[in-house]
Each structure stands twice: as structure tokens, then as C-alpha cells.
Amino acid sequence: MKKNSLFLAFCISVLFIFSVPAYAQSQSLSYTVLSDTINKSERDDRLYRVIELSNQMKVLLISDHNAVKSLASIALPVGSLHDPKTQQGLAHYTEHMVLMGSKKYPKAASFAEFLSQHAGKYNASTYAYRTAFYFEVENSAFEGALDRLADAIAQPLLDPKYANRERNAVDSELTMARSNDGFRIGQVDAETINQDHPAAMFSGGNLETLSDKPDSVLQTELEHFHHHYYSANIMVGVVYSNQSLDELALAANKTFGQITNREVKVDDIQQTAITTQNVGKMIYMEPAQAKKVLYIQFPIANNIAQFSDKSDEYIGYLIDNRSPNTLFDKLQKQGLIESINTNLGPMRYGNSGILSIFVGLTDQGLAQKDLVIGDIFAYLKLIAQQGINQQYYDEITKVLALDFKYPDITRDMAYVEWLSDQMLFYPVNHVLDADYIATHFNAETIAARLNSLTVDNARIWVIAPNQQTNKVAYFVNAPYRIDDISQQQKQRFIALAADSQFSLPMVNPYIVDDVTILAQGDSATDSKMQPFDPAGNHFHFTSQYFANEPKANIIFSLRTNQALQTVENQVKFTLMDYIVNRELATLRFQASVAGVSLSSFSDSGLSLSLSGFNQHLGDMLIEMLATYHSATINDANLELAKSWYLEKLDAADHANSYTLALQTLGALSSSQYFERESKRAVIPTISVSDLQQYRDELLFNSVPYMLSLGNMTEPQSLAIYNELKHTLNQEARYQIEPNIMIKKVLDANITKHSDSTDNALLVGYVPANVDSITGRVTSHLLYNIISPWFYDQLRSNEQLGYAVFALPIGLGDSYGVGFLIQSNQYDPAYLYQRYQAFYPTALDKLNELTESEFNQYKQSLINELSMPPQTLDEEFDHYLSDFSQSKFTFDSRQENLARLATLTQADLVDFYRKSITHPTGLTLVSQVLGTQPDKSINGIDGVTPYSGAEALQKVLHDQ
């Protein structure tokens, strides 16, 4: 299956593993090292091994002596497609129930509490075709966490006393997802495919589908589902830590080896999900969020076995390409679209999947959707006729090889979740490189796929407000309509695209061909000791962890005290940034393909951020800024920008309830906040000349600040800085703006309304007159300790909602802790009562912590904050907070650790009291009232009401 050329293309070293029996010390269980190979990058010094335990469970072992934390996962190839029709959502419900206590660890919250004591966390997920469980934890606690996960899978109690609790949790989770248009699309999709296919069922489950029925008792079905499918022989595991491979094998054998092998065989799905009766369709759907999307689905076979061909990826690369006069470029310049993205889901329906094209439409694009559709099919035809070219495939191969050789991977629990998926569906020797292999340019396969991408074989969705509909999707309440695509419509698509002329993509000029590691010497440390300069600063640092990578990070900020101080200027900045980024679309795409991320954002002005391979970073930064100077600001572009901005403001208003509650914190944390209503009022008043004048003022009268890290020399970085600085007013000056500091007792209540049925309540507490370093570390430690207590009491025991969590809060230079619940059943007034009941209980538990327990929590946080970065981006993040605050000593991390080392239990309890039970500072209530016509929704009384975050922020600044 593997070609010799792959070794050259990817510079892969192959770890040969010989098949030898091995026996766990002091254990009766054995494991076998599989006779297979693990393909890894030549730069990867981790050790890998795949073993098969005596229960036939396959486990990937990863020994990494530099591991900053330990990770593990378990996955099985069973998901919602395997639900019985009488209990739809059972796979999801089972995922919940197995974590509600086990034979060895019967307490439902024991796993969460153990992890919280050891800088850890866990999660689980159910897809159509698989279920997975995964965690991360500090290295010293790895075996304890591994044993708890294994026992939960092997011997869950499945206690009926938790049944209603977890049914409600599942129902709340799915209710909360009603505002997610991806979930809504999924349900409409289920109702419009072949109804005999298991993907036509309601996959998530709710109180109705997960219930006792005349021919189906839920508890019996739960126990049967677990007994039938949770079998070691179909499971895979991943174990990652700083221990040796032999030690990891023994740990896996001791824990995962206890899972019973029931010799299960998962039956193949026989039905076809999308038949000839389900294509050639137009589907119209109204979204929950403010958006306008064209979504085209094409059915494909499950071709995951051909992963090394990358034939469908090849087609997606050409469709998404943003070179001049490609499909994207032309439609964008016509003002019809915002984006085009191709997505591949070969396993969406288990035995089959879809190739899909998502197109973000403008208002004009929605009005001319038939033209957009016609152009898409015309471009697909052009690719079929002229675009099947080895040159494009070689470009893909080279990019994938570079990505594999120099990966940016954060090895956390999401990483082992991904690896367990790889273990389920790819040969074990390709678990690392399956996504990076492109070894077989199969022109015939590409041509055959392109020939299938026709209107007659498509399901074309129009997702936008005010569509004519005649159905409502079950549970998600999404209005939709499905029609056959008429012959007249097909002819119209062809006719409208008849005059369209496209070009195939150009060769990407930014693909890296120089990976030289530059000698930096001591000069890179010279800029560290600079004080803040109102006329600008430049800093360059040598990477302390990734000096052998040909990558760098740059942030270049143009700061001015006037840029964002008025609502008019904030609106102008956003409109300008939108227009410029449309013109930067080609550069952004080419950079992303070449392993470089480009972004822009507001930070006392304009900030440009670049990260990735360093070869072209300087040129890209100069081109980005030049585009801000040269971008065309005219009536047409301004109208597009205004329409886009209004839609974004509307989308923020229609977020789910807990997001609406959190928006208040985000608003207060910004340097200067204005309500969305104020911005809506200003948008129509902005003229072309207004925006041009703002742009010219910003790009001339700003002060430059630049920070770089990685594979470039100090002189190179400084030369870029000086070249850009020379375009600015040398007399301009910037002054550091003061942050919020809570100094006295305040309370505030901000109320919002949601068009969903869910309510939400965020209550935050920030004590007064606590220095920023003490506040930051104390609030973080307090959050780590009380978060599982809050979840266990209010989510697990009282079942108040699905989204239940504590969170650390930062407002300027003040820090505290907050509590948030989204609930479909209870209003904010009742939730607030339950919060108040929790607070004294938590205080008692804080006081009752033993010295050993407190020190364990504290050491866990010290370990977490001391962890070295896993990527250059993470290392850059260590500098960014101080850079944005103009704190050019860059020592906040060291200050945090030093203060944390001296923190006592008494300090923690005192902080809790001054924050919550005897507040000395800010008590912030952010409540969201849902829409439930049949129920009275009561908000919180007795807390000072504010019209919004803008009004409250002024009070906080004026303290």
C-alpha cells in the first residue's frame, strides 16, 4: 500500500516493531506487540508502539520524555447510526451514563474531582459512526486517571437513579443546540434523505425519544446497548505520557485490559443514505442565526480506504482556491459572495458520505443565487476539462509534506481524540500520517468524481431568512421546503453562467523552499530591556523551545489613542477592515496553503499578526499593510461592508443564551465599548469620504509597535519594522490607556432577551483593591477548586441545565470568579436562589480542605502555569498579553508563579469571602430571559439595573 517515494516525499522515518509476546509484570493479562510500522516525521523523537491486549483491544502507546501532560482516549466504532429506532439518541445517552460512577469509583463526580486536583479535564463525544472518551492530566496522576476511565467503560454502574438526570442533560444539550444552524441542517438533512437509512433517525436524543415505551424500556435498552457494543475487541485506545513504552504497555494492560471482550461484530449498514430519489433537489431552510448560505451536497461512497490518493481533496483545493479570476475571486469581486469552502465527509452516513460546498452569500448574491449556482457548475466543468493536472497535485503533496515535517500540534485531549479516530479507521502504520499522504495522482478517479458533480446529482440548499417553507423539522423547529429542481431551473443555471469566464488557479508563490535555520547569536536579546516608548518599540526574541524550526511569529501594531474612542471610529474601523480583507483574500489563501496564518484585529488601532514558515513573512507583512493603503473604498464596497456588518450585529443578538450572558463580560473587558444599537445607528451615516479620511489618519498618525519571535535575526526583524515606520508620522505619540480597577462596592444587573426558549444567568464577583497579580492567580486557583463542586451540585444533583460552569473573570486589572447556567426549565430568579445556596457550602468546603489537599491544588496550578509551550504559537502567547498591555518587561508569567508560590489557604478563603459571601467589590448579574409564551419568566430583583454594558463600563472607569 505504501510506495517507496513516500519515504522521500515526507522525510519519514519508520519505526519497525517486531512481533514479540510480552507479559505484564505481576499481571495475568498479556499483550502482544503488533507486527506493524508507525510512520513518523524524521523530526519526531517520540517513541510509538501499537499493542494488542489479550482482550483484543488495540492500543497506541506514545512515549514522549518532554510530555507536559499525560493523555488517553478510548473509542469504539459505534454511534448514533446504531441507535434502536425505539430509543433514538441511545448512543449519546449511553456516553453520558457510563461516566456516572463505576464499580471501583461509584461516586458520579469522582473522575471530574480527581482530574481537577491534577490540572486535568475530560470530555466525551458521540458521532454518527463512533463514540470516544478522552482526558488530559498532569503526569504524576496519569495512572489514577487511566484507571478511572477504564473502569467507567468496563464496569459502569448505569444506575437508574441517574436516568432522569442524564435524560434531562441530553435534552438540555440538544435544546441548547437549537440555535446552532449546523444542528438544524443536520435534522433537515435526516428528514430529506432515504428514511430507511439509520441516519434518518433523530441522532441526539431528547426526553421524548429517550423514554419508556410499550415495547421498549429505556433502562433495559441502555444495559443491552452497553453490553452489546462496549466490547474490547472493537475498541481502540491511545496512551500518551512521559513514561517508557514498556511502562505505558503495563499501564494500558492493567487498566484497558480489564475491559471485557464480548467478541462483538458491528454489522455493516446496508441501506443507501442518498438515493436517486433524494438528489436533484432544492432545499430551502430558514436559519436561527443571521446568515445567507448556499450549501451544495453531492453523495459519495465511503472512500476512506483510498486516503493516500487525496483525489477529493484535490478537487476541494481547486474549488476553494482564491487566485485571480478563479470562481471565488470572480464572484467576490462581483459582490456576490463572502466565502467558499469545500468539505469532505466520506463517513457522514457510515457507509457513505458527502462532498459539500458552502458559499457565504451577500445580499446581492442571495438575490442572484441562480447565477452563483450556475457559475459553480460552470467552474466544476472547467476543472473537469482543463484542471486535472499533475502540477496542482505536486503542490498539494509538497504542502502536506511540509505540514507533516513541521507540525503545529498541541498535544492535549483533543489530540488523542483525533488519534483514536485514526486508529479506528486507518491502518495502524498510518495513524500519524494518513492526513498528510498524497502519493497517487489518480486522474481517472478525479475525472470520475468531477463528472458526478452535476445538478442532477446535487442537493442544493438555500439557507436564508424569509424563505417560503411548508415543513418544520422535528425538535429543532427549523422551517424548510424541499422541491425537485425543475428543468427550467437547470436551463436557467446554464444560461446565466454562459458568459462566465474563469481561470484555473495560479501556482502558489509562497510555498516554502528555504528552511534554513538562521544563526541569531546574542543580538536577539538586546531589545528585552527597553522601556515603553510613546514613539514606538521593537522587540525580537529567539525561541527558547523551537529554535530548530524554520518558523516565526510577528505582530505589528499601529496604535493611536483616537482610533477607537468613539462609536463612529469603531464602526469605521470595522468597515475598513472588512473592505481590506476582501482584497487580501488571495494572499490569505495562498499564505494558509503555504503554512502561514494571517490575521488583523483592533488593538488601540490596527494590529497585523503573522505566524508560520518565516521565509516570506516579512514580504507578507509589507503587502498586508500596503493593501490597507491601496484598497478601493467606493460606494459598492462600502454598501457590501455595511450589509455584512449589520448581519454580524444581528447574529450577535441571536446567539444562544449563555453566549448572550457572556457578551457582557467581553464588552466590559474591552477598552471602550458601545452598544450594538449605537453602532447600527451610525452605520448608515458613514460615507466613502469619511472612511477614506479615517483610513488615511489611522495609517499615518499611528505609532508602530512590533514583536517577533523565532527564525529571523534581530537585524531582519528591525529592518521590517523600520521600513514600515518610515511611512508614518514621526511626530505621532501614543499613551498607555488606564485599565479598569475595581475600588469599591458596586452591584449591576444587565438584562437581555433571547428568542430561544432558554434562560441564562451569569453572576460574577470581583473583589475591590486586590492587585492584579494576586487577583489573577487567586481567581484561577479558586476556579480550579470550586468548578467541579458547582457542576456536581447544580448540574449533576439539581439538574438545573446542561451548560453549567464556573469561570475565572478578568476586568482590566481586577480579577474574580463567576458562575453561569443556561436552562430551559428554570428562570434566572430561581437559578440565583440556587447559586446563593451553593456559596456557603463551597465556603465550608474551602475551609475544610486539608493542608495536603490545598497544596495539591496549588501545585497542580503551578505545574499548569509552568508547562513549556508545545508550539511556537504557544510560546508567542507567553509574550502577547504583556505586549498588548505595553508591559515590556515581559515578566507577568514569572510574577504569577512567584505570587502563587506564596499563596495560602487563608488567602484563598479571604478572597472568596471578599468576592462572594461578603462582597467588597463588583457583583455583576448578566441575565437572559428566554421566550416561553406558556410560562412566566422571572428575572432577578434587588440588584441595580443598567441599560447595558456601555453604561456600566463608564461607571467602572469613573470609580
Secondary structure, 3 states (H helix, E strand, C coil): CCCHHHHHHHCEEEEECCCCEEECCCCCCEEEECCCEEEEECCCCCEEEEEEECCCCEEEEEECCCCCCEEEEEEECCCHHHCCHHHCCHHHHHHHHCCCCECCCCCCCHHHHHHHCCCCEEEEEECCCCEEEEEEECHHHHHHHHHHHHHHHHCECCCHHHHHHHHHHHHHHHHHHHHCHHHHHHHHHHHHCCCCCHHHCCCCCCCCCCCCECCECHHHHHHHHHHHHCCHHHCEEEEEECCCHHHHHHHHHHHHHHCCCCCCCCCCCCCCCCCHHHCCEEEEECCCCCCCEEEEEEEEECCHHHCCCCHHHHHHHHHHCCCCCCHHHHHHHCCCEEEEEEEEECCCCCCEEEEEEEEEECHHHHHCHHHHHHHHHHHHHHHHHHCCCHHHHHHHHHHHHHHHHCCCCCCCHHHHHHHHHHHHHCCHHHCCCHHHCCCCCCHHHHHHHHHHCCHHHCEEEEECCCCCCCEECCCCCCEEEEEECCHHHHHHHHHHCCCCCCCCCCCCCCCCCCCCCCCCCCHHHHHHHCCCCCCCEEEEECCCCCCCCCEEEEEEEEECCCCCCCHHHHHHHHHHHHHHHHHCHHHHHHHHHCCEEEEEEECCEEEEEEEEECCCHHHHHHHHHHHHHHCCCCHHHHHHHHHHHHHHHHHHHCCCHHHHHHHHHHHHHCCCCCCHHHHHHHHHHCCHHHHHHHHHHHHHCCEEEEEEEECCCHHHHHHHHHHHHCCCCCCCCCCCCCCCCCCCCEEEEEEEECCCCCEEEEEEEECCCCCHHHHHHHHHHHHHHHHHHHHHHHHHHCCCCCEEEEEEEEECCEEEEEEEEEECCCCHHHHHHHHHHHHHHHHHHHHHCCHHHHHHHHHHHHHHHHCCCCCHHHHHHHHHHHHHCCCCCCCHHHHHHHHHHHCCHHHHHHHHHHHHHCCCCEEEEEEEECCCCCCCCCCCCCCCEECCHHHHHHHHHCC
